[in-house]
Amino acid sequence: MKSRLVAVLLVVVLAIGAGIVFGVAIGGDSSKNLPLPPNIVVVSGQGTVSTAPDKATVSLGVNTTGATAEEALQANATQMDSVLKALAAAGIEDKDIQTQNMNVNKHVENRGTKQETTNYVANQQLSVVVHDVTAVGGVIDSAVKAGVNDVGGIEFGLTDAATSKNAAFKEAVVVARTKAETLAAAAGASVGSVVRIDENSYDMQPNFQSYDMAAAKLAFTGATAVSPGQVQTDVSVRVTYQLVPGD
């Protein structure tokens, strides 16, 4: 009986021992098996590209009033129909016109007095894309002549924003490389290969312009002057380079 017990205990001890050895070999302290972190230098780089815009988005609205909501809406529909015809005549395609907002509000003036009056105001807002930036002023003037009485502003942008973004990224990486080489040289080292690149930020700043309705009414003998300006694309990257120690 004692010999059997001794044999069982021996097996358990051996099993535990084997498990411990196996665990050390496989699980162990894995950090000791990893290579030491390489010498690196981490820098950021910014890139900015200014591009002439090739499109403009204009906000055009029609506000009409009526004694009833139906009357205000009917007047709005009639006036907006004239605006849409004027836009078509100016070369704007249906795909570039989108209704952004439409509402009817009740307005009460001199509430609680004998002079109290009630009317309704209907508003419809369009977003219109003009693909010829030199024609923006003329397009807006035509729309105002046809009945637009609310111009929300003009946003100049890019049809192909990706090209400007990629150019800005290239500039940002060049800036980062220059920084890394300057830091490395100061430390008596040199820059090796790229270890990692991260995009930190991206921002495209369209050129916004307001539109003066009063000035537009005085300028109907010719197109209102509109300056497209430039669209600015800003990016930031974070680049990690291998740092090669000096001799």
C-alpha positions, 0 to 999 in steps of 0.5 A, spaced: 500 500 500 505 504 501 509 503 495 503 504 491 502 511 495 509 513 493 508 511 486 502 516 485 506 521 489 512 520 485 507 521 478 504 527 481 511 530 483 513 529 476 507 531 472 507 538 476 515 538 475 514 537 467 508 542 468 513 547 471 518 546 466 513 546 460 510 553 463 517 556 463 519 554 456 512 556 453 509 561 457 515 564 461 517 571 461 515 573 454 518 580 454 525 577 455 524 573 448 522 580 445 528 584 441 530 590 444 526 596 442 530 600 436 533 607 436 527 611 434 526 618 432 518 621 432 517 627 429 510 631 426 510 634 419 505 639 417 503 640 409 499 646 406 496 646 399 492 652 396 488 651 390 484 655 386 476 652 387 473 649 381 466 649 384 461 654 388 455 652 392 450 657 393 444 658 398 438 661 395 431 662 398 425 664 397 420 668 402 413 669 401 407 672 405 400 670 405 394 671 409 393 664 410 398 658 410 395 656 403 396 663 400 403 663 402 405 656 400 402 658 393 405 664 392 412 661 394 411 655 389 409 660 383 416 664 385 420 658 386 418 656 379 420 662 376 427 661 379 428 654 377 427 656 370 432 662 371 437 657 373 436 652 368 437 658 363 443 660 366 446 652 365 444 649 371 442 642 371 437 639 375 442 634 379 446 640 381 439 643 385 437 640 391 432 643 396 435 644 403 429 647 407 421 648 406 417 651 412 411 655 413 411 660 420 405 663 423 407 671 424 403 675 429 404 682 430 402 687 435 399 681 439 394 683 444 392 690 441 387 692 436 392 692 431 394 685 432 395 682 425 396 675 423 400 672 416 404 666 414 411 666 411 413 661 407 420 659 406 424 655 401 431 654 401 435 651 395 443 649 395 445 650 388 452 647 385 455 652 380 461 648 376 464 655 373 466 659 378 466 665 373 459 664 372 457 665 380 455 672 380 451 672 374 447 665 376 445 669 383 443 675 379 439 671 374 436 668 380 435 674 384 431 677 378 427 671 378 424 672 385 430 669 390 430 674 396 434 670 401 442 669 399 445 665 404 452 665 401 457 662 397 462 656 398 467 655 394 470 648 394 474 643 390 471 637 385 477 633 386 479 634 394 483 628 394 489 631 389 490 637 394 490 632 400 495 628 397 499 633 395 499 636 402 501 629 405 507 629 401 509 636 403 508 634 410 512 628 410 518 632 407 517 637 413 517 631 418 524 628 414 527 634 415 525 635 422 528 628 423 534 629 420 536 635 424 534 632 430 539 626 429 544 630 426 544 634 433 545 627 437 550 625 432 546 620 429 543 619 422 536 617 420 534 610 417 528 607 414 521 609 416 518 605 422 511 608 422 506 614 419 500 616 422 495 621 420 494 626 425 489 631 422 486 633 416 482 640 414 480 643 408 478 650 408 473 652 403 472 660 401 466 663 404 463 669 401 457 673 403 452 676 398 449 683 398 442 683 396 442 691 396 448 691 391 446 685 387 439 689 385 444 695 383 448 691 379 443 688 374 446 691 368 452 686 369 454 680 373 455 681 380 463 681 381 465 674 385 472 673 387 473 665 388 480 666 392 483 659 394 481 653 398 486 651 403 488 644 405 491 642 411 494 636 414 499 633 419 502 627 420 506 623 425 512 619 423 517 614 426 524 613 423 529 608 425 535 612 428 542 610 426 547 611 431 553 615 429 560 612 429 
